[in-house]
Amino acid sequence: MTAALAVVTTSGLEDGVPRSRGEGTGEVVLERGPGAAYHMFVVMEDLVEKLKLLRYEEEFLRKSNLKAPSRHYFALPTNPGEQFYMFCTLAAWLINKAGHPFEQPQEYDDPNATISNILSELRSFGRTADFPPSKLKSGYGEHVCYVLDCLAEEALKYIGFTWKRPIYPVEELEEESVAEDDAELTLNKVDEEFVEEETDNEENFIDLNVLKAQTYHLDMNETAKQEDILESTTDAAEWSLEVERVLPQLKVTIRTDNKDWRIHVDQMHQHKSGIESALKETKGFLDKLHNEITRTLEKICSREKYINNQLENLVQEYRAAQAQLSEAKERYQQGNGGVTERTRLLSEVMEELEKVKQEMEEKGSSMTDGAPLVKVKQSLTKLKQETVEMDIRIGIVEHTLLQSKLKEKSNMTRNMHATVIPEPATGFY
């Protein structure tokens, strides 16, 4: 028995990793990847969507006065007792929704019996459940999500729900507007830009023509008054301040436009010269690297041919050993399938045995219980008390009866010894 249990424990786990659903049925089992631990989260999200399609919020949660579970409610441990009760009630509702009558489990029912009933209903739908029922007692995990997902799919099949292909809206193709090339400028556009810049900068820049006219009039006035102006009366400090104030306004700046095609052409020539100079340097390094790679590839090919020739016998032996290994794996998988089936049967037999033990314990406790004997003794004492009371009452009644008899006897003797006997009244006749 211990050896069989050891085989069961080693077959249910492979390198400490639990098997996924569908394993152990004789099929070739693939190794689980690193994302298998997160597969139950995906199954739980699909389950929530299927429950929404079944309208479980209106038909189940509101009637049972329960809160809506989160997207990962049965995937993460929060409260095992609450999660197990929620799992049992939700599974019962899904089974009823799938067309099979199933009683709603109560809070104080036997969990083993409830789980066995749910698994039997799941197998009646044609679904496999090759895992021990104890996996469902925690109320969360991959197996719980799997059972609920299968029941939700059966409920959707029963109500006639089918998944349809998505209908995508037809998008109207817009006419492509031909963008104008802003890099190509014309003379008219340049003139317009200069006019716009002059109008924008009228406040900051002084018109040169106006300055020329003013200087011409000043020169004419100065030539007319050269005789009067013999020495300057302007203060040098005030003149320097005025020059500093007017100097920024006298600067004429022409802004360079990045959209000009001449600037783009200059940049293209600069980049071309830089690429050519860099190509000359890197081409030599690349040629050397190419030659080295070709030589190493030739060496590798020659060494590979030599190794293949030398190790041909070992390669054939390796292939034969690999074929034997694949056959042994197939036999192992077949034997593993039988072991898992027997473990399932063993678990069912153990559950039945536990039920029988519980019934025997209940009967034994009822047989060895001294409560009925105590009740019999109490009833006997009560009967004795009642018999004593009845004896007392009987004695009192006998005493009263004796007194009445004695009284009658005395009356009779007194009447017998009486000298005068009263005559009866004549009215009777």
C-alpha positions as CSV (number, residue, x, y, z in Angstrom):
1,M,0.0,0.0,0.0
2,T,2.8,2.4,0.8
3,A,4.6,1.6,-2.5
4,A,1.4,2.4,-4.4
5,L,1.0,5.7,-2.6
6,A,4.6,6.6,-3.4
7,V,3.9,5.9,-7.1
8,V,0.8,8.1,-6.9
9,T,2.6,11.0,-5.4
10,T,5.5,10.8,-7.9
11,S,3.2,10.5,-10.9
12,G,0.9,13.4,-9.9
13,L,3.9,15.8,-9.9
14,E,6.6,16.1,-12.4
15,D,9.7,17.9,-11.0
16,G,7.5,19.6,-8.5
17,V,5.2,21.1,-11.2
18,P,1.5,20.1,-11.2
19,R,0.1,18.7,-14.4
20,S,-2.3,20.7,-16.5
21,R,-5.7,19.5,-17.4
22,G,-5.9,16.7,-19.9
23,E,-2.8,15.1,-18.7
24,G,-2.7,11.5,-17.5
25,T,-5.2,10.2,-20.1
26,G,-2.7,8.3,-22.2
27,E,-1.8,11.3,-24.4
28,V,1.7,12.6,-24.9
29,V,2.2,15.3,-22.2
30,L,4.2,18.3,-23.1
31,E,6.4,20.1,-20.6
32,R,4.8,23.2,-19.1
33,G,6.4,26.6,-20.0
34,P,7.2,29.5,-17.7
35,G,3.8,31.1,-18.4
36,A,1.8,28.1,-17.1
37,A,1.7,29.6,-13.6
38,Y,-0.3,32.6,-15.0
39,H,-2.6,30.5,-17.2
40,M,-5.3,30.5,-14.4
41,F,-5.5,34.3,-14.5
42,V,-6.4,34.1,-18.2
43,V,-9.0,31.3,-17.5
44,M,-10.5,33.4,-14.7
45,E,-10.9,36.5,-17.0
46,D,-12.6,34.3,-19.6
47,L,-14.8,32.9,-16.8
48,V,-15.9,36.4,-15.8
49,E,-16.8,37.2,-19.4
50,K,-18.8,34.0,-19.7
51,L,-20.7,34.7,-16.5
52,K,-21.6,38.1,-17.7
53,L,-23.0,36.5,-20.9
54,L,-25.1,34.2,-18.6
55,R,-26.4,37.3,-16.7
56,Y,-25.2,36.0,-13.4
57,E,-25.3,39.4,-11.8
58,E,-29.1,39.6,-12.1
59,E,-30.0,35.9,-11.8
60,F,-27.4,34.7,-9.2
61,L,-25.8,37.5,-7.2
62,R,-28.9,39.6,-6.5
63,K,-31.0,36.6,-5.5
64,S,-28.3,35.1,-3.3
65,N,-27.4,38.6,-1.9
66,L,-23.7,38.1,-2.8
67,K,-21.0,40.5,-3.9
68,A,-19.6,40.4,-7.4
69,P,-16.3,38.6,-7.5
70,S,-13.2,40.3,-8.9
71,R,-11.4,39.4,-12.1
72,H,-8.9,37.2,-10.2
73,Y,-11.2,36.0,-7.3
74,F,-10.6,32.3,-7.7
75,A,-7.0,32.7,-8.9
76,L,-5.5,34.2,-5.7
77,P,-6.1,33.1,-2.0
78,T,-8.0,35.7,0.0
79,N,-10.4,33.8,2.3
80,P,-10.5,30.0,1.7
81,G,-13.8,29.4,3.5
82,E,-15.6,32.2,1.7
83,Q,-14.0,31.2,-1.6
84,F,-15.1,27.6,-1.2
85,Y,-18.7,28.5,-0.4
86,M,-18.7,30.9,-3.4
87,F,-17.3,28.1,-5.6
88,C,-19.9,25.6,-4.5
89,T,-22.9,27.9,-4.9
90,L,-21.6,29.2,-8.3
91,A,-21.0,25.6,-9.5
92,A,-24.5,24.5,-8.4
93,W,-26.0,27.5,-10.2
94,L,-24.1,26.7,-13.4
95,I,-25.1,23.1,-13.3
96,N,-28.8,24.1,-13.0
97,K,-28.2,26.6,-15.8
98,A,-26.8,23.8,-17.9
99,G,-30.0,21.8,-17.6
100,H,-29.1,19.3,-14.8
101,P,-31.0,19.5,-11.5
102,F,-28.7,20.2,-8.6
103,E,-29.5,21.1,-5.1
104,Q,-28.0,24.4,-3.8
105,P,-25.3,23.5,-1.2
106,Q,-25.7,24.8,2.3
107,E,-23.0,26.3,4.5
108,Y,-22.8,23.3,6.9
109,D,-22.8,20.5,4.3
110,D,-20.1,18.0,4.0
111,P,-17.4,19.4,1.7
112,N,-16.3,16.0,0.5
113,A,-19.8,15.0,-0.6
114,T,-20.4,18.4,-2.3
115,I,-17.1,18.2,-4.2
116,S,-17.8,14.6,-5.3
117,N,-21.3,15.6,-6.5
118,I,-19.9,18.5,-8.5
119,L,-17.2,16.3,-10.1
120,S,-19.7,13.6,-11.0
121,E,-21.9,16.3,-12.7
122,L,-18.8,17.6,-14.5
123,R,-18.0,14.0,-15.8
124,S,-21.6,13.6,-16.9
125,F,-21.0,16.5,-19.3
126,G,-18.1,14.5,-20.9
127,R,-15.4,16.6,-19.2
128,T,-12.3,15.1,-17.7
129,A,-11.3,15.7,-14.1
130,D,-8.0,13.8,-13.6
131,F,-7.1,15.5,-10.3
132,P,-7.8,14.6,-6.7
133,P,-10.9,16.2,-5.2
134,S,-8.8,17.7,-2.4
135,K,-7.6,20.3,-4.9
136,L,-11.0,22.0,-4.8
137,K,-11.3,22.3,-1.0
138,S,-9.2,25.4,-0.9
139,G,-11.7,27.3,-3.1
140,Y,-9.0,28.8,-5.3
141,G,-6.4,27.7,-7.8
142,E,-6.1,26.3,-11.4
143,H,-8.4,23.4,-10.9
144,V,-11.2,25.6,-9.4
145,C,-11.0,27.9,-12.4
146,Y,-11.0,24.9,-14.8
147,V,-14.1,23.4,-13.2
148,L,-16.1,26.7,-13.3
149,D,-15.0,27.4,-16.8
150,C,-16.1,24.0,-18.1
151,L,-19.5,24.4,-16.4
152,A,-19.9,27.9,-17.8
153,E,-19.2,26.6,-21.3
154,E,-21.8,23.9,-20.8
155,A,-24.3,26.4,-19.7
156,L,-23.7,28.6,-22.7
157,K,-24.1,25.5,-24.9
158,Y,-27.4,24.7,-23.2
159,I,-28.9,28.2,-23.7
160,G,-27.8,28.1,-27.4
161,F,-25.1,30.8,-27.3
162,T,-22.6,30.8,-30.1
163,W,-19.6,32.9,-30.7
164,K,-19.8,34.9,-34.0
165,R,-17.2,36.5,-36.1
166,P,-16.6,40.2,-35.3
167,I,-18.0,42.6,-37.8
168,Y,-15.6,45.4,-38.5
169,P,-16.9,48.8,-39.7
170,V,-16.0,49.8,-43.3
171,E,-13.7,52.7,-43.3
172,E,-14.1,55.2,-46.1
173,L,-10.9,56.1,-47.8
174,E,-10.2,59.8,-47.7
175,E,-8.8,61.5,-50.7
176,E,-5.2,62.2,-50.1
177,S,-4.5,65.9,-50.3
178,V,-1.3,66.8,-52.1
179,A,0.9,68.6,-49.8
180,E,2.6,71.6,-51.2
181,D,6.4,71.5,-51.0
182,D,7.3,74.2,-48.7
183,A,11.0,73.7,-49.3
184,E,10.7,75.0,-52.9
185,L,10.4,78.8,-52.9
186,T,9.6,81.1,-55.7
187,L,10.6,84.7,-56.1
188,N,7.0,85.9,-55.5
189,K,6.9,84.0,-52.2
190,V,10.2,85.4,-51.1
191,D,9.0,89.0,-51.9
192,E,5.8,88.3,-49.9
193,E,7.8,87.0,-47.0
194,F,10.0,90.0,-47.0
195,V,7.0,92.3,-47.1
196,E,5.4,90.5,-44.2
197,E,8.6,90.7,-42.2
198,E,8.8,94.4,-42.9
199,T,5.2,95.0,-41.8
200,D,5.8,92.9,-38.7
201,N,9.0,94.7,-37.7
202,E,7.9,98.3,-38.5
203,E,7.9,99.1,-34.8
204,N,11.4,97.7,-34.2
205,F,13.2,98.8,-37.4
206,I,13.6,102.2,-39.0
207,D,13.0,102.7,-42.7
208,L,16.3,103.4,-44.5
209,N,14.6,105.7,-47.1
210,V,13.2,107.9,-44.4
211,L,16.6,108.1,-42.8
212,K,18.2,109.0,-46.1
213,A,15.7,111.8,-46.7
214,Q,16.2,113.1,-43.2
215,T,19.9,113.1,-43.5
216,Y,19.6,114.8,-46.9
217,H,17.5,117.6,-45.5
218,L,19.9,117.9,-42.6
219,D,22.9,118.1,-44.9
220,M,21.1,120.8,-46.9
221,N,20.3,122.8,-43.8
222,E,23.9,122.3,-42.5
223,T,25.4,123.6,-45.8
224,A,23.1,126.6,-45.6
225,K,24.1,127.3,-42.1
226,Q,27.8,126.3,-42.3
227,E,28.7,129.8,-41.4
228,D,26.6,129.8,-38.2
229,I,27.9,126.4,-36.9
230,L,31.5,127.1,-36.1
231,E,31.8,125.0,-32.9
232,S,29.7,122.0,-31.5
233,T,27.4,122.7,-28.6
234,T,26.3,119.0,-28.1
235,D,27.4,117.2,-25.0
236,A,29.5,114.1,-25.6
237,A,27.8,112.1,-22.8
238,E,24.4,112.8,-24.2
239,W,25.6,111.9,-27.7
240,S,27.0,108.5,-26.5
241,L,23.7,107.8,-24.6
242,E,21.7,108.6,-27.7
243,V,24.0,106.4,-29.8
244,E,23.5,103.5,-27.4
245,R,19.7,104.0,-27.4
246,V,19.4,104.1,-31.2
247,L,22.1,101.4,-32.0
248,P,19.8,98.3,-31.6
249,Q,17.2,99.9,-33.9
250,L,19.8,100.5,-36.6
251,K,20.7,96.8,-37.0
252,V,19.2,95.1,-40.1
253,T,18.9,91.3,-39.7
254,I,17.8,88.9,-42.4
255,R,16.3,85.7,-40.9
256,T,17.3,82.4,-42.5
257,D,14.4,80.1,-43.4
258,N,15.0,76.4,-42.8
259,K,12.6,75.6,-45.7
260,D,14.9,77.1,-48.3
261,W,16.1,74.5,-50.8
262,R,19.6,76.0,-50.9
263,I,20.1,75.2,-47.2
264,H,18.9,71.6,-47.8
265,V,21.3,71.2,-50.8
266,D,24.3,72.4,-48.7
267,Q,23.4,70.0,-45.9
268,M,23.1,67.1,-48.4
269,H,26.6,67.9,-49.8
270,Q,28.0,68.0,-46.2
271,H,26.4,64.7,-45.3
272,K,27.6,63.1,-48.5
273,S,31.2,64.2,-47.9
274,G,31.0,62.8,-44.3
275,I,29.5,59.5,-45.5
276,E,32.3,59.1,-48.2
277,S,35.0,59.8,-45.7
278,A,33.5,57.4,-43.1
279,L,33.0,54.8,-45.8
280,K,36.7,54.8,-46.8
281,E,37.7,54.1,-43.2
282,T,35.1,51.5,-42.5
283,K,35.4,49.7,-45.8
284,G,38.9,48.5,-45.0
285,F,37.8,47.1,-41.6
286,L,34.8,45.4,-43.1
287,D,36.9,43.8,-45.8
288,K,39.3,42.4,-43.1
289,L,36.4,41.2,-41.0
290,H,34.8,39.5,-44.1
291,N,38.1,37.7,-44.9
292,E,38.5,36.5,-41.3
293,I,34.9,35.3,-41.2
294,T,35.3,33.3,-44.4
295,R,38.5,31.7,-43.2
296,T,36.9,30.7,-39.9
297,L,33.8,29.3,-41.7
298,E,36.1,27.2,-43.9
299,K,37.9,25.9,-40.8
300,I,34.6,25.1,-39.1
301,C,33.3,23.2,-42.1
302,S,36.5,21.2,-42.4
303,R,36.5,20.4,-38.7
304,E,32.8,19.4,-38.8
305,K,33.4,17.0,-41.7
306,Y,36.3,15.5,-39.8
307,I,34.2,15.1,-36.6
308,N,31.3,13.6,-38.5
309,N,33.6,11.0,-40.1
310,Q,35.2,10.1,-36.7
311,L,32.0,10.0,-34.7
312,E,29.7,8.3,-37.1
313,N,29.4,5.1,-35.0
314,L,28.7,7.1,-31.9
315,V,26.0,9.1,-33.7
316,Q,24.3,5.9,-34.8
317,E,24.4,4.6,-31.2
318,Y,23.1,7.9,-29.9
319,R,20.2,7.7,-32.4
320,A,19.4,4.1,-31.3
321,A,19.5,5.1,-27.7
322,Q,17.2,8.1,-28.4
323,A,14.7,5.8,-30.2
324,Q,14.7,3.5,-27.1
325,L,14.2,6.6,-24.9
326,S,11.2,7.7,-26.9
327,E,9.7,4.2,-26.6
328,A,10.3,4.2,-22.9
329,K,8.7,7.6,-22.6
330,E,5.6,6.3,-24.4
331,R,5.4,3.3,-22.1
332,Y,5.8,5.6,-19.2
333,Q,3.0,7.8,-20.4
334,Q,0.7,4.8,-20.8
335,G,1.5,3.5,-17.4
336,N,1.2,7.0,-15.9
337,G,-2.3,7.2,-17.4
338,G,-3.3,4.0,-15.7
339,V,-1.8,5.1,-12.4
340,T,-3.8,8.4,-12.5
341,E,-7.0,6.6,-13.2
342,R,-6.3,4.2,-10.3
343,T,-5.5,7.2,-8.0
344,R,-8.9,8.7,-8.9
345,L,-10.6,5.4,-8.1
346,L,-8.6,5.2,-4.9
347,S,-9.7,8.7,-3.9
348,E,-13.4,7.9,-4.6
349,V,-13.1,4.7,-2.5
350,M,-11.4,6.6,0.3
351,E,-14.2,9.1,0.3
352,E,-16.8,6.3,0.5
353,L,-14.8,4.8,3.3
354,E,-14.8,8.0,5.2
355,K,-18.6,8.3,4.8
356,V,-19.0,4.7,6.2
357,K,-16.6,5.5,9.1
358,Q,-18.7,8.6,9.9
359,E,-21.9,6.6,9.9
360,M,-20.3,3.9,12.1
361,E,-19.1,6.5,14.5
362,E,-22.5,8.1,14.8
363,K,-24.2,4.7,15.4
364,G,-21.5,3.6,17.9
365,S,-21.9,6.9,19.8
366,S,-25.7,6.5,19.9
367,M,-25.3,2.9,21.2
368,T,-22.8,3.7,23.9
369,D,-24.6,6.8,25.0
370,G,-26.1,6.5,28.5
371,A,-28.8,9.2,27.9
372,P,-31.7,6.7,27.4
373,L,-30.8,4.8,30.6
374,V,-30.8,8.0,32.6
375,K,-34.2,8.8,31.1
376,V,-35.5,5.4,32.1
377,K,-34.2,5.8,35.7
378,Q,-35.8,9.2,35.9
379,S,-39.1,7.9,34.7
380,L,-39.0,5.0,37.3
381,T,-38.4,7.4,40.1
382,K,-41.2,9.5,38.9
383,L,-43.5,6.4,38.8
384,K,-42.5,5.5,42.3
385,Q,-43.4,9.0,43.6
386,E,-46.7,8.8,41.8
387,T,-47.5,5.3,43.3
388,V,-46.7,6.7,46.8
389,E,-49.1,9.6,46.2
390,M,-51.7,7.2,44.9
391,D,-51.3,4.9,48.0
392,I,-51.8,8.0,50.2
393,R,-54.9,9.0,48.4
394,I,-56.3,5.4,48.5
395,G,-55.7,5.3,52.3
396,I,-57.5,8.6,52.7
397,V,-60.4,7.4,50.6
398,E,-60.6,4.1,52.7
399,H,-60.5,6.1,55.9
400,T,-63.4,8.3,54.8
401,L,-65.3,5.3,53.6
402,L,-64.8,3.5,56.9
403,Q,-66.0,6.6,58.8
404,S,-69.1,6.8,56.6
405,K,-69.9,3.0,57.2
406,L,-69.4,3.4,60.9
407,K,-71.6,6.4,61.0
408,E,-74.3,4.5,59.1
409,K,-74.0,1.6,61.4
410,S,-74.4,3.8,64.5
411,N,-77.4,5.4,62.9
412,M,-79.0,2.0,62.3
413,T,-78.4,0.8,65.8
414,R,-79.8,4.1,67.2
415,N,-82.9,3.7,65.0
416,M,-83.3,0.0,66.1
417,H,-83.2,0.9,69.8
418,A,-85.6,3.8,69.4
419,T,-89.0,3.2,71.1
420,V,-91.1,5.4,68.9
421,I,-91.1,4.7,65.3
422,P,-92.4,7.6,63.2
423,E,-95.4,6.9,61.1
424,P,-95.1,7.6,57.4
425,A,-97.0,10.5,56.1
426,T,-100.4,9.8,54.5
427,G,-99.7,12.0,51.6
428,F,-97.7,9.4,49.8
429,Y,-100.7,7.1,49.4
